[in-house]
């Protein structure tokens, strides 16, 4: 949603999300990000989920969060 809103305003998207067959990919395209407390809480919850249970945490860079479901 943030990426779509940014594109509508002519700005570069800061977050791109993709649902894959077995996971979720979130790419942060900006080094300076602040989306508010609600987004921060959701992002923190996703990170916590990705590190627990049968999920696999993959990070290719500072702004790259990939959660794979097994």
C-alpha atoms as an extended CHARMM CRD file, in Angstrom:
* protein
*
        70  EXT
         1         1  UNK       CA              0.0000000000        0.0000000000        0.0000000000  PROA      1               0.0000000000
         2         2  UNK       CA              2.7690000000        2.4330000000        0.8810000000  PROA      2               0.0000000000
         3         3  UNK       CA              4.4810000000        1.7230000000       -2.4470000000  PROA      3               0.0000000000
         4         4  UNK       CA              1.2530000000        2.2710000000       -4.4060000000  PROA      4               0.0000000000
         5         5  UNK       CA              0.5080000000        5.5320000000       -2.6030000000  PROA      5               0.0000000000
         6         6  UNK       CA              4.0540000000        6.7360000000       -3.2160000000  PROA      6               0.0000000000
         7         7  UNK       CA              3.8150000000        5.9140000000       -6.9270000000  PROA      7               0.0000000000
         8         8  UNK       CA              0.5020000000        7.7860000000       -7.1850000000  PROA      8               0.0000000000
         9         9  UNK       CA              2.2110000000       10.8520000000       -5.7100000000  PROA      9               0.0000000000
        10        10  UNK       CA              5.1480000000       10.5040000000       -8.1310000000  PROA      10              0.0000000000
        11        11  UNK       CA              7.5780000000        9.4600000000       -5.4030000000  PROA      11              0.0000000000
        12        12  UNK       CA              9.7700000000        6.3890000000       -5.3930000000  PROA      12              0.0000000000
        13        13  UNK       CA              8.2360000000        3.5310000000       -3.3660000000  PROA      13              0.0000000000
        14        14  UNK       CA              9.8680000000        2.8140000000       -0.0290000000  PROA      14              0.0000000000
        15        15  UNK       CA              8.5180000000       -0.6950000000        0.4900000000  PROA      15              0.0000000000
        16        16  UNK       CA              7.7060000000       -3.3430000000       -2.0790000000  PROA      16              0.0000000000
        17        17  UNK       CA              5.8920000000       -6.4680000000       -0.8720000000  PROA      17              0.0000000000
        18        18  UNK       CA              5.4250000000       -9.6890000000       -2.8050000000  PROA      18              0.0000000000
        19        19  UNK       CA              3.5470000000      -12.8410000000       -1.8570000000  PROA      19              0.0000000000
        20        20  UNK       CA              5.2470000000      -15.9390000000       -3.2070000000  PROA      20              0.0000000000
        21        21  UNK       CA              4.0290000000      -19.5350000000       -3.2130000000  PROA      21              0.0000000000
        22        22  UNK       CA              5.7500000000      -20.2960000000        0.0780000000  PROA      22              0.0000000000
        23        23  UNK       CA              6.5620000000      -16.9430000000        1.6290000000  PROA      23              0.0000000000
        24        24  UNK       CA              6.4220000000      -13.1850000000        1.8130000000  PROA      24              0.0000000000
        25        25  UNK       CA              9.1290000000      -10.8430000000        0.5210000000  PROA      25              0.0000000000
        26        26  UNK       CA              9.3910000000       -7.2700000000        1.7930000000  PROA      26              0.0000000000
        27        27  UNK       CA             11.9910000000       -4.9660000000        0.2670000000  PROA      27              0.0000000000
        28        28  UNK       CA             12.7270000000       -1.5920000000        1.8470000000  PROA      28              0.0000000000
        29        29  UNK       CA             14.0080000000        0.7280000000       -0.8730000000  PROA      29              0.0000000000
        30        30  UNK       CA             14.9410000000        3.6710000000        1.2980000000  PROA      30              0.0000000000
        31        31  UNK       CA             17.5790000000        4.0110000000        3.9920000000  PROA      31              0.0000000000
        32        32  UNK       CA             15.4790000000        6.6090000000        5.8090000000  PROA      32              0.0000000000
        33        33  UNK       CA             12.2080000000        4.9910000000        6.7030000000  PROA      33              0.0000000000
        34        34  UNK       CA              9.5620000000        5.9150000000        9.1990000000  PROA      34              0.0000000000
        35        35  UNK       CA              6.0350000000        4.7240000000        8.5870000000  PROA      35              0.0000000000
        36        36  UNK       CA              4.5220000000        5.4240000000       11.9720000000  PROA      36              0.0000000000
        37        37  UNK       CA              3.8990000000        3.3010000000       15.0080000000  PROA      37              0.0000000000
        38        38  UNK       CA              1.2950000000        1.0170000000       13.4160000000  PROA      38              0.0000000000
        39        39  UNK       CA              3.5750000000       -0.0410000000       10.5730000000  PROA      39              0.0000000000
        40        40  UNK       CA              6.5360000000       -0.4210000000       12.9280000000  PROA      40              0.0000000000
        41        41  UNK       CA              4.5070000000       -2.7390000000       15.1670000000  PROA      41              0.0000000000
        42        42  UNK       CA              3.4170000000       -4.8730000000       12.1930000000  PROA      42              0.0000000000
        43        43  UNK       CA              6.9710000000       -5.0220000000       10.8440000000  PROA      43              0.0000000000
        44        44  UNK       CA              8.3150000000       -6.0650000000       14.2550000000  PROA      44              0.0000000000
        45        45  UNK       CA              5.6140000000       -8.7500000000       14.4690000000  PROA      45              0.0000000000
        46        46  UNK       CA              6.6350000000      -10.1110000000       11.0370000000  PROA      46              0.0000000000
        47        47  UNK       CA             10.2870000000      -10.2710000000       12.0930000000  PROA      47              0.0000000000
        48        48  UNK       CA              9.3270000000      -12.1260000000       15.2750000000  PROA      48              0.0000000000
        49        49  UNK       CA              7.2270000000      -14.6270000000       13.3090000000  PROA      49              0.0000000000
        50        50  UNK       CA              9.9940000000      -15.1980000000       10.8010000000  PROA      50              0.0000000000
        51        51  UNK       CA             12.4420000000      -16.1740000000       13.5350000000  PROA      51              0.0000000000
        52        52  UNK       CA             10.1040000000      -18.6490000000       15.2570000000  PROA      52              0.0000000000
        53        53  UNK       CA              8.4970000000      -21.9590000000       14.4080000000  PROA      53              0.0000000000
        54        54  UNK       CA              8.8850000000      -23.4650000000       10.9720000000  PROA      54              0.0000000000
        55        55  UNK       CA              9.7290000000      -20.2020000000        9.2380000000  PROA      55              0.0000000000
        56        56  UNK       CA             13.0750000000      -19.5010000000        7.6210000000  PROA      56              0.0000000000
        57        57  UNK       CA             14.6270000000      -16.0380000000        8.0010000000  PROA      57              0.0000000000
        58        58  UNK       CA             16.6270000000      -14.8340000000        4.9940000000  PROA      58              0.0000000000
        59        59  UNK       CA             18.2170000000      -11.3890000000        4.8690000000  PROA      59              0.0000000000
        60        60  UNK       CA             20.2500000000      -10.3100000000        1.8430000000  PROA      60              0.0000000000
        61        61  UNK       CA             20.7460000000       -6.7580000000        3.0120000000  PROA      61              0.0000000000
        62        62  UNK       CA             19.7160000000       -4.1310000000        5.4990000000  PROA      62              0.0000000000
        63        63  UNK       CA             16.3470000000       -3.5010000000        3.8890000000  PROA      63              0.0000000000
        64        64  UNK       CA             15.5880000000       -6.9960000000        2.6080000000  PROA      64              0.0000000000
        65        65  UNK       CA             13.2570000000       -9.1620000000        4.6990000000  PROA      65              0.0000000000
        66        66  UNK       CA             12.1840000000      -12.5040000000        3.3040000000  PROA      66              0.0000000000
        67        67  UNK       CA             10.0740000000      -14.9550000000        5.2500000000  PROA      67              0.0000000000
        68        68  UNK       CA              9.7560000000      -18.4490000000        3.8220000000  PROA      68              0.0000000000
        69        69  UNK       CA              7.1230000000      -20.8880000000        5.0790000000  PROA      69              0.0000000000
        70        70  UNK       CA              8.0190000000      -24.5790000000        5.3180000000  PROA      70              0.0000000000
